[in-house]
Each structure stands twice: as structure tokens, then as C-alpha cells.
């Protein structure tokens, strides 16, 4: 079974991702891509000071969520997280 790893931005406190184990299984079962994505979607939160968190998809697969460490030379001038309008 594939390891589910998700990388999030340094300032993120929420995440939304896809369970790769579910996507692999749905493809093998012949499900449509749209149905597979709906069933594989995982959402969660991570505390601001945490570097790692764990989540489970609706089928019970574990996902490991890591916070990306931003190199010092790429420090952001604006502390707000990126937002898509």
C-alpha cells in the first residue's frame, strides 16, 4: 500500500487533499475520475505550531501531513497565508 504524505505551507492551519490509496483503488475498480475524487477528498486542520499531523480518509487510510519549512532566503514579507480570490 502506498504511503499518503501531504505537504502544506508554513502558515497553513487547514488543508484539503486527496487520499492516494483511495484513488488507486477506485481506478482499479473502474470508477469515474469524478467519483474517485469525491470519495478520496480529505479535509482537516493543523495547529499553528505543529510540524506534523495525521488524518484519516473516509475509508480509514492514514495520511501524514507535514509542514514545509521555508528556507530563510525565501522568507515572505507578508505573514498572511496565500489566498486565491
C-alpha positions as CSV (number, residue, x, y, z in Angstrom):
1,X,0.0,0.0,0.0
2,X,1.2,3.5,-0.9
3,X,2.2,5.9,1.9
4,X,-0.1,9.0,2.0
5,X,2.0,12.1,2.6
6,X,0.8,15.7,2.2
7,X,3.0,18.8,2.4
8,X,1.4,22.1,3.5
9,X,2.6,25.7,3.6
10,X,4.3,27.0,6.7
11,X,1.4,29.2,7.8
12,X,-1.4,26.9,6.9
13,X,-3.9,25.8,9.6
14,X,-6.3,23.9,7.2
15,X,-5.7,21.5,4.4
16,X,-7.7,19.7,1.7
17,X,-6.1,16.9,-0.2
18,X,-6.8,13.5,-1.9
19,X,-6.1,10.1,-0.5
20,X,-3.8,8.4,-3.0
21,X,-4.7,4.9,-1.7
22,X,-8.4,5.6,-2.4
23,X,-7.6,7.0,-5.9
24,X,-5.5,3.9,-6.7
25,X,-8.3,1.6,-5.6
26,X,-11.1,3.4,-7.4
27,X,-9.1,3.4,-10.6
28,X,-8.7,-0.4,-10.3
29,X,-12.4,-0.7,-9.8
30,X,-13.2,1.3,-12.9
31,X,-14.9,4.2,-11.1
32,X,-15.1,7.5,-12.9
33,X,-12.4,10.1,-12.0
34,X,-15.0,12.5,-10.6
35,X,-16.5,9.8,-8.3
36,X,-13.0,8.8,-7.2
37,X,-12.0,12.4,-6.4
38,X,-15.2,12.9,-4.4
39,X,-14.6,9.8,-2.3
40,X,-10.9,10.4,-1.8
41,X,-11.1,14.0,-0.6
42,X,-9.8,14.6,2.9
43,X,-10.0,17.9,4.8
44,X,-8.5,18.8,8.2
45,X,-6.8,21.3,10.4
46,X,-3.3,21.5,11.9
47,X,-2.3,23.6,14.9
48,X,-0.1,26.6,14.0
49,X,2.9,25.3,16.0
50,X,2.7,21.7,14.8
51,X,5.2,20.4,12.2
52,X,3.2,17.1,11.6
53,X,-0.4,16.0,11.9
54,X,-2.3,12.8,11.0
55,X,-5.7,12.5,9.3
56,X,-7.8,9.6,8.0
57,X,-9.9,9.4,4.9
58,X,-13.5,8.0,4.9
59,X,-12.1,4.6,4.1
60,X,-9.7,4.6,7.1
61,X,-6.4,5.2,5.2
62,X,-3.9,7.3,7.3
63,X,-2.5,10.5,5.8
64,X,0.6,12.2,7.3
65,X,0.6,16.0,6.9
66,X,3.9,17.8,7.1
67,X,4.5,21.5,7.3
68,X,7.0,22.7,4.7
69,X,9.9,24.6,6.2
70,X,10.6,27.8,4.2
71,X,14.3,28.5,3.6
72,X,15.4,31.7,5.3
73,X,16.3,33.3,1.9
74,X,12.7,32.9,0.8
75,X,11.1,34.5,3.9
76,X,7.8,36.1,3.0
77,X,7.4,39.8,3.6
78,X,3.7,39.3,4.2
79,X,2.9,36.9,7.1
80,X,-0.7,36.2,5.8
81,X,-1.1,32.8,4.1
82,X,-1.7,32.8,0.3
83,X,-5.3,33.1,-0.6
84,X,-6.9,32.6,-4.0
85,X,-9.7,35.0,-4.6
